[in-house]
C-alpha cells in the first residue's frame, strides 16, 4: 500500500458528522446543504444559546493542501468583515482533522430561488441589489475580492435582506495567491471576461458577476449560459447580453444602463466601485418610490417611530454580551429624549434578543415603522459597531454605517448613530447628547456591566453591581452614571429587602444620588430613583411627582417614567391624567408586563373594572407568577361580585403576604369566617411591612378600628403600600369614618380637591 493510499484510508476513517454530533460547543441538528467547497449543517451553540451554520470541508478533499488553504482562506477573509449584508463568521476550527467554519445561521432562500421560482417586484430587486453592492463595497474596502459572486452565494432572509456567502475563492490583497495567473477560478456562468481568460482580477470582476446575478433576478434568464462550459466562456468573452426589455417590459432605461455598465467587457468601462453602483441603485429606488401614493419619507414623517433591537454580540468572548446590550440601552437613552419620535421601551425591544423574527412582525407587535439594529465586535480596546435603520414594513434600508473605533470614542459613535437616525426620520435631536464629562473606556465598561447585573435585582447581583460601580468611581470620581447606578442599587436593596440595616441603605442611596445629580443633572435614571425615594420611602408624594415630571421632560419616550408619573397621579385620584398616561406607557413598551400592571392598577382604582381585569389577565399571560398580579385580578372579580373567582386567583398568588390578604378577603365574602381568620393570623405572623395588606383585610371585614390601626403602623414602618391608601377601592368603606380626612392629610395624600370634598367634617 502506498503512502497516499494510507492517507486515503485515514481520510475515509474520519468519523462522519451527523445528528447530535458535538463539535466544540455546537450540537449538530441536521444537514442543510452541500456544495463543491463544503457540507453545511444546522447546529445549536450551547454556550451562547443560538443556532449556527457549520460548514465542513468535504472529506474527499482533505488530502489537497491547496484546497484546505482555500477553505481556511474563506474564513479568514470573511471574518475580517462586519457588515449587515455579509454573513458573520463566528470561528474557524478543526473537528477530528476536518476544517470547519461556524457562521451565523440565516433562515431564507438563495437569490437563485427568486430568479427561477418566485419573482420579486422591481422595488424589491433594487433594494436587494443596493444592499449586495454595499456589502461588496465593505469587502473591497478591506482589500478583499470575492471572485465567486453568484445567485446561490447570496441568501435572502425572511425580510429579503441579502447576505453574501462563501468567500472561498477570495483573493486577499497583500497575501500569497492560491493560484497562478492562467488558472480560472469561479463558477463559469458568472465569470468576468478576465476570469474567463485566466487573467488577473480585481474588485471590478465582482461587479461583472453581480451584473449577471441582477440580470437573472430581473429577467429570470442567464445572459451568457450556453450548452456547455466552453461555449459559455466564449459568450462571456465575446457576446453582449440581450436587452432586459426583451424579457421584462417595464424595466426603466436607467436600470438597463446600470446592468450594461456592470457587464462591460472592458474592465475600465465598468463601474469602478461597488459604492458607486450602490449609490445609483439607491437613487433609482428613490425615484421609483416617489411615484407611489405614499413615499418612504412621507410614511416616516407622518408617524415617526422606532424600536432599537438588541445589537448582536459578534465578539469571540461571550462575556462581552453585556457590552452589546449596554450599547443598545445607551442608544435607547439618547433616542427617548426626542419628543417627536415614539421610541419602544427596553423590555419590548429585548424580547426579540437572539430571535430572528420577521421584521414586519416585529414592527406590528411593537407598533413602529422603523427598526434600528446592528452588531458589536469588541476585541481589547477596539470595537467595531455596525448599525442599520430599516423600514419595518418591507425591510427597506434607510441608513447604515460601520464604525471602527477605540473604546474611548464610544460616546462619539453613539452620538453619530443618534444623529443619523434623527436625520433619516426627519426629527430633531435636541441638545448635545454626549455626557458633560466623558469617562474612559474602562469606566464605561464597568458601568455597563453593573447596570446589567443591577437589572436582575437579586441580592448577589446587586452586591456585585455595587462593587463594579465603586470600581468605576475609583477610576474616575466624576463618573455620574456610576453614582446613579449605586443609588439605584441601594433603592432596590431597600425596597425589596435584599440587605439588612435599611436606615444605612437609605443613607447611602441619598448620598450617591446627591453626588450623581451634582455631577450631571441631565441623567434620566437619577430622577427615576429620586422619585421612588420620595414616594416609597419618604412618603413625600408631591415631590415624587416633580421628580417624575422632570424625568418625563428629559426623556418623554421613556415608558417607566410615564407609568411612574401615572401611578403618582392615580394615588391622588387624578384619573383624567393618570389613565391616558398609563396607556401611553404601554404603547411605548407594549411587551413590558410591568407597564401593563400599572395600567391595570390605575384602571382598578378608577373603577374601570372590565378594562382593568383584561389588562391583569394579559400581565399574567406573560408572567404567571408576577407579584401581586393574581391578588389584584382577584380584587377586580370581588368588586364585580364574583367571590369564587377572587378566591381562585388569591390561591394562585405566589407571594405569601399577598396571598393571605386575598384569602382573608375572599373567604370573608364567601361567608367562611374561620378560613378568613386563619389567613389574617398568617398575615399577622409575618413581616411588619404587611400592615397595608392587613388593613385592607380588616376593612373588608368591617373591622374599622383594626384597619385604621394597621394603616398607622404601615405608615410608621414605611410600608410602600401606604401610598395607595386614598385611591384603593377596597378601603372606600373607610371614607365615611371621621378619622379618614386626618389620616389622608398625615400620609401626604390630601390635595385641594380632597380637602374641598371633606371640608365640612
N, C-alpha and C positions, 0 to 999 in steps of 0.2 A: 504494500500500500504506500502511495507517495505521500509526501508531506502535505500537499494540497488536499489529498483525499482525507488525511487526518483532520484538517481544518474543516472540510465539508461535513464530516461526521460530527465534529464538535458543534458546528452550527446547527445541524439537524437535531442534536440532543438538547438544545436550549429549551427550557420549559415554555410552553405556549401561554399566551395571555388570554384569559377568558373571564367569564363572570365570576366575581368575588376574588379575583387575583388582587393581592395587596402589593402596591408599588409605592414604597415610602409611606406617605400619609394618605395615599389615594387608594380607594377600593373600586375596582372596575365593575361597572354596572352592565354595560353591553357594548358590542361593536357597532359603530355607526357609520363607518366608511372606510374606503381603501383607495389608494392611488399608486402611481408609479413610484412616489417617494415616501410612502408611509401608510400604515394602518392606523385608524383613528378609533378611539374608544371613549365612551362616556364614563366618567368616574366621579366619585364623591371624595372631596377633600375633607377628611375628618377633623383636621386641625382648625380650619377656618370655616367649616360647615358650609361648603359651596360645591356646586358641580363644576367640573373642569373637563376639557377635552385632552386626552393623552394621545400623542402621535408617536408611534413606534416605527423605527426603520424596519423595513421588511427583512425577514430572516435570511432570505436568499441573497441579499445584497451586502450582508455584513462583512464578507471577505474582501470587498472592494474598498480599499482605503480611501480612494478618491471620493467615492460616494458617501462614506462615513463623514469625511470632511465637509462635503456639501450639505449633508443633513445637519451637522453641527453648525455650519455657517448660517443656515436658516434661522436657528435660534439666536445666534449671536447678532445677526443683522436686525431681526425683529425686536429683540429685547432692548435695543437702543432706542426704539421708537415708542412714544407715548402719545397717541392721537386717537380720538373717538372713532375714526374710520379705518384704523389698523388693529388687527387682532392683538390682544395683550398676551405676551409670553410671561408666565409666572416663573418657570425654571426649566433648565435642561439637565438631564442626568442619564444614568445608565441603570438598567434593570437586568441583572444576570448577564452582563456584557452586551446588552442591546440598548442602543441610544434611544432616548425618548425626550419629548418636549411636552411640558404641561402648559396649557394655554386656556384662556377664557372660553367657556362653552357658550355658544350662541344658538338659540333656537331660531330657526328660519330656513330659508331656501336660497339656493345659489341664483346668480343672475341668469344662468342658463335656463333655469325653470321659467323665469319671466320672459325670456326670449322665445321659448318654444311652446310653453303650455299655458301661461297666464299673462295676458297683456296688461301693460300699465298705461296710465294716461300720460300725455306729453309733459304736464307739470310734474308728475312723479318722476319721470325719466330725467328731466332737467335737474331736479333736486338731488336725485341719486348721483347723477354724473358729476355735479358740482362737489358733492361730498367725497367721491372717489378721487377727484382731482386734488382736493385739499389734503387727503391722506397721502397721495403720491408726492405732493409738494413738501409735506413734512419729511417724508423719507429722503427725497432728493436733497433737502436742506442739510441732512446728516451725511450726505455723500453716499447714499445707498440707492442703487438701481435695482428694481425688482427683476426684470428680464423674463418674467413669465406671467404677465398680466393676461388673464383670460376669464371667460364667463364663469367657470367653475372655481376660480380662485377668489371670487368675491361673493360673500354671503350677505343676504339682506335679512335683518331680524324681523320680528313681528311688526315693528314700526317702520319697516322699509329703510332702516338705516344700514348703509353698506359697511362691511368690514373687509379689508384686504387680507387675504391669507397667503401662506406659503411663499416666504422669501427664500425658498430653497435654491434658486438659481441666482440669487442676488450677488452682484459684484460690488464689493465694498471698496470705496476709494481708499487708496493707500495700502491695501493688503495684497498678498500674492494672489495672482489669478489662479483659479482652479483649472482653467482650460487655456489652451494656446489659441492664438488667432488662427482662423481657418477651421475651427470646430464650431458647429452650430449647437446652440442650446435654446430650449424653449419649446413651445407647442406650435407645430407647423402653421396651422391656420391663423395664428395670432402674431407670428413673427413680423418684425420690421424688415424692410429690404436689406438693410445692412446685416441683420442677423441671418437672413436667408443666404447672403453671400459669404457668411463666415467672417465678416469684418468686425472691427472693434465697435462697441456700442457705448452709448451714454444714456442719460436720463430721457432724451428725446425718443429713444426706442420704446420706452414705456408709453409715451404719448401716442405713438402709432398703434400699439397694441390696444390701448384704451379706446382709440378711434374705432377699431374693429369691434370691440365689445359694445360700444354705444350704437354702432351701425346695426348689430344684431338685435339689440334691445329695441330699437326704433322700428326696424323692418321685419324682424323675425327671420332674416336671411343672413348667411355669411357672405361677405363681399369677395372673398378670394378662394374659398374652399372648392376644390375640384375633385376628380375621381380618384386621384392618388396624390401622395405627398410631393412627388417630383413636379406634377402639374400645378399643384397648389403653390409651391415655391416659385415657379416661373410666373404665375399670376401675380404674386406679391411683388415681384421684381419689375414686371412689365405692364400689367393691366391696370386700368383705372376702375374704381368701384362704380357700379351702376348708381345713378342719382336716387336719392331717398324717395323722391316723389313717385318713382315707378312702383313702389310697394306701399307707400303711405301718402295720401293726397294732401293732408293738412300740415305738412312739415313746413315751418317758417323758413324763408330764404336764409336768414341769419344762422339757423341751425345747420343747414346744408353747408354754409361757408365754413363753420367750425369743424364739421366732420371732414370736409375736403382738406382743410389745413392740417388736421391730425394725420391724415393718410397721405400726405405729400411724400413722394419717393425721395426727393432731395431733402436731406435732414435739415438743411439751413432754411427751408421754406415752411417747415412745420412750426407749431407753437414752440417757443424756445424755453418755456417753463410751464409746469403744471399750474402754478399760481395764476398765470395769465389766462389759461383755459378756464380755470375755476371762476375768475372774475367775469369773463364773457358769459359763461353759463348762468351765473347769478344775475347778471344784467338782463339777459333774455328772460329768465324766470320772472323777474320783477315786472318786465314789460308785458309778459303774458298775463300775470296776475292782475295788472292794472286794468285789464279789460273786463274783469269779473265784476259782478254786482257789489261784492264786498271784498276789498283787498286785505292782505295780512295786516298792513299798517292800520287800516280802519278798524279791524277787529280788535287789535290791541289797544288802540286809542279809546274805543268805546268802553271797555271794561278791563283795564289793565290788572292782571292778577298773576301770581306766581307761587310755585312751590319749589323749595330748594331740596332736592333729593340728596340723600347721604352720599358724599363723594366716596368713591371706591378706593380702598387701600390697596395699592399696587406694589407696596414695599415688600421686600423679601421677609421682613420681620413682622409677624402677625401682631406683635405688641404695639406696632405703630397705628393700629386701628383707632386708638383714642385720638391720634393726631388728625386723621382724616375726618373723624366725627367732630372734633373741635373746630376744624376749619369750616365745616358745614354750618356749625352753630354760630361761628363768628360772622359768616356771611349773612345768616338769618338776622343776627343782631343789628347789622347795618341796614338791611333792606326793610326791617319792620319800622324803621324810623321815617319811611317815605309815606306821607299822608295820602297821596293819590294812588297808591298801589296796595291792593289786597295781597297779603302775604300769609300763606298757610303756616300754621304753627309747627313746632318741632316734633311733637308727638305724632301728628298725622304724617309728616314727611318721612320720619324714621320708621313708620310702619312698613315702608317699602324697601327697607335696607336688606340687601342680599337677595332681593327678588327681581325677576326680570319680566314684570308685568307690562302689558301693552300700554304705551304712553297715553293713548286715548282713554283707556280705562282709568288710569291714574288721574288724568285731568278731570274726568267725570266724577270720580269719587271725592276728589278734593275741591271741585268747583273752581278750577283755574284754567286759564287758556295758555299759559306758558310754564315750562319746567326748566329749572337750572340744574344741571348735573355735571359730573366730572370725575376726575380721579386724582390721586395723590401718590407720588412715588418719592419716599424720603430715604436718603442714604447719608448718614453722617450729618454734616451741616448744610447739605444741599437738598433742595426739594424741587420736584417738577410737578406743576399743577396744570391739569388740562380742564378747561371749563367750556361748556356749550349751553346756549339758550335755545330751546326748541319750542315750536308751537305744538301744543298737546293734541290738537285735532288731527294733524297729519304728519307730525314729525319734522316739519319744515325747520331748517336751521336758520335762526335769526342772527346768531353770532357765535363764534367760537374762538378760543385762543389757548396757547400753551405758554406757560411761564417756567423758565429755568432760572432759579434764584438761590441765593443763600438764605438760610432761615431768618437772618436779621432783616431781610426785606419782606417778610411775610405780611406786614401791615400794608405795605405799598401794593402788594398783589391783591389783597382783599379790597383795597380802595379802587384799584383798576377794574376789578371784576364788577364791583357795585356800580361804578360809573358807566361801564359798558352796558350793563343790564338796564340801568335807568335810561340811557340814550336809546337803546333798542325799543324800549317800551314807551318812550315819549313821556316820561315822568321826570320830575325834578328831584335830584339827590341833594338834600338840604345840608348845608354846612360842611365842615371838614370831618370826614369820617374816621380819620386816624386818631389814635389816642393822643391826648395832650402830651403825655410822657411816653415815649416808645421804649418798651422793655427789650432786653436782649433775647436771643433765641432760647437759651436755657430756661430763663424765667417764664417765657411764653409757654414752653413745653410743660413745665411743672404745673402751671395754671390749667392748661388743657386737661392734663391727666387728673388733677384734683377735682375739676368740675365733673368729669365723667364718673369718678368714684362717689362724689357727694350726691349725685343724682340717684344712686342706688339706695341711699338712705337706710343703711344698716349701721349698727354700732361699729363693726370692724371697718367698713368702707369709709365711714365718716372720720374715724381715728386716723386712717391712712391719708385721707384727703387733707385733714388739718396739718399733718406732718409735711405734706408736699407744699401747701400754701405757705407754711412757715419757712421752708427752704427757699421758696421764691422771694420772700421778703428779706431773708438774709443776703441774697444776691443783690437785691435792689429794694431799698426801703421806700421807694416811691411807686412801687407796683400796686396801683389802686385795685386792680382786679383781684390780686391775691388777698388783700384785706377784705374785699367784698365777699370773696369765697369763704374766708374764715368766718365772717359774720353769718353767712347763710348756714354753714355747718353748725354753728352754735345755736342758731334758731331751730334747726331740725332736732338737735340733741335735746333741747328744752321742750319743744312741742311734742315730741314722740317718746320722751322718757328714755333716750338711749344712754344717758350718763347721769350719775348722781350729782348732788350739790347744784340744784337748779339756780340758786342765787349767784354762784360763781359763774355759771354758764351765761346767765343774763348779763353779768358784768362784762365778760369777755365779748359777748355779742355787741353790746353798746360801744365798747372801746374800739373794736375793729371797724364797726360801722361808721363811727365818727371819723376815723382816720381815712377810710375809703372816700367818704363824702368831701373831706377837706382836700384830698388829692385830685378828685375828679367828680364834679357834680353832675356829669352827663351820663353816668353808668345806670341804665335802667334797673339792673339787678339790685342795686343798693336800695332803691325805693320800694321794690317788692319786699325786701327784708324789713325795711323800716316800717312799711305799712302793717305787716303782721306782728312786728314787735309792739306797735301801738295798739293794734286790735286784740290780739290773742293773749298778750302778756300784761300789758299796762291798762287795758280797757279804756284807752283814750281814742274813742271811735271817730270823733270829728277830725283828729289829727291823722288817723289812719286813712280817712277819705282824702285828705290833702296829699298824702304820700302817693296814693294810688292814682289820683288825678295828675300828679307830676309824672308818674310813670306813663300814663296814657299820653301826655304831651310829648314825652321823649320818644315813645315807641307806640304810636297809635294802632299798629297792627299786631301787637303782642297779645295773644289770647289770654294769658294768665293775668296780665294787668287789667284786661277788660272784665274777666269774670270776678276778679278780686274786688273791683270797684262796684260791680253789680251786687255782690254779696253785701257790701257795706251800705249801699243804697237800700237794699232789701231789709236790713235789720232796723231801719228807720221807717219801714213800710212805704217807701217811695217807689211803688211798683211801676208807675208810668215811666220811670227812668231805668229801674233795675231789670225789668223783663226784656226790653229791647237790647240792653247791654249784654245780658246773659245769652241771648240768641245770637248776637253778633260774635261773641266769644266762640260759640260752637261753629259758626260759619268760618271763623278764622282757623280753627283747629278741629275739623269735623270728626276725626278719629280719636280724639282725646277724651277718654271716659270721664276724666276729672272735670273738664269744662262742661260736659253734659250733666254731670252730677250736680253741679252748682246751678245750672239752669233749672233742673228738676226741683231743687230745693227752693229757689225763688218762686217758682210756679206753685209749689205746695203752700208756701206761706201766703201767697196771694189768693189762694182758694181755687186756682185753675187745676182741679184735681185730675181730670181726664188727661190733659196735656202733661201734667207732672208725672202721672203713672206711666205714660208712654215713654217718657224720657228715662225714668228709672229702669224700665224694662230693657231699654237699649244699653244702658250702662251695664246691667247685669249680663246681657248677652256677650258683651266684650270682656268683662271681668266679673265672673260669677261670685267671687268672694270679696268684692270691694267693700271695705269697712264702712258700715252704716247704711249701705245702699239697700240691703234687704229689709233692714229695720224701717227705713224711710218709705220704701214701697209699701210695707205693711201699714204704715200710718195713712197712706192715701186710701187704701181699702177700708180701714177703720172709719175714716171720715166719710166714706161713701156708704157706710152701714154694713160692710162685709167683714165681720169679725173673724170668721173662719179663715178667709184668705190672709187677714192680718196675722193670725196665729201661724199659718203655714210659712209665711216669709220670715217671721220672727225666729222660728226654729232653724231656718237656713242661715241666719246671721252667724258668721264665724267668730266675731269679737264677743267675748263673754259678757262684757258690760252692756253693750248694745242689745245683745240677745235677751238678757234678763229683763231689761227695760221693756222690750217688745212683748215678752211673755207675760209680764205683770199686767200690762195694759190690755192685751188681747184676752187673757183668761178672765180678767175683770169684766170686760164687755160681754163675754160668754156666760157670766154668772158663776164661774168657778173660782170662788174666793180663796180656797185653800191653795190652789196652784199659783194664784196671783200673789198670795202672801209668801209662798216659797221662793218665787222669783225675786221679790223685793228683799227678802232676807239674804239671798245670794248677792244682790247688789250691795247691801249694807256691809257685807263681809269683805267686799273688795276694796279697791283703791279709793282714797278720799276724793280723788278728782272725778268721781262719778256723781257728784252732787246734783248736777243739772239733770241727769237721767233719772235719778231718784225723785227729784222734784216733779218731773213730768208724770212719773208713775203715780205719785200721791195725788197730783192734781186731777188725773183721770179717774181716780178712785173717790174723788170728792173730799180728800183729806187736806184741806187748805192750809191749816196751821203747819203741818209737816212739809207741805210744798214750799211755803214761804221760808221755813227754817232751812231747808236744803238749798234753796236758791241763795240765801245769805251765806251759807257755808261754801257753796260753789264759788261765790264772789271772793270770799276770804282766801281760798287756796289757789285762786287763779284758774278755775275750770274754764277752758276756752268756750264751752257751750253757752256760757252766760251771755255772750253777745247776741244769741238768738232769742233771748227771753221775751222781748217786746213783740216780735213777729211770729213766734211759734204758735201754730194753730191748736196744739194740744194744751196750751196754757190760757186759752181765751176765757175759760170759766173763772179765771182769777181776776179778770178785768173789772168786775163789779165790786171786788173787795176793796175797802177803803185804804188798805196798805199798798195797793198796786201803784198809784202815781208816785209815791215817795220812793218805792223800790226802783222804779224805772229812772227816776232822777239820780238816785245813788249810783246806779250802774252806768250812767252817762249815756243813756239811750233816749232821753227826752229831747224833743225839739219844739219849736213854736206850735206846730200842728198838734203835737201830743198835749202840750200844756193848754191849748185852746179847748181841746176835747175834754180835759179833766179839770178845768179851772173852777167849776162850781163845787168841787169836793173839798 
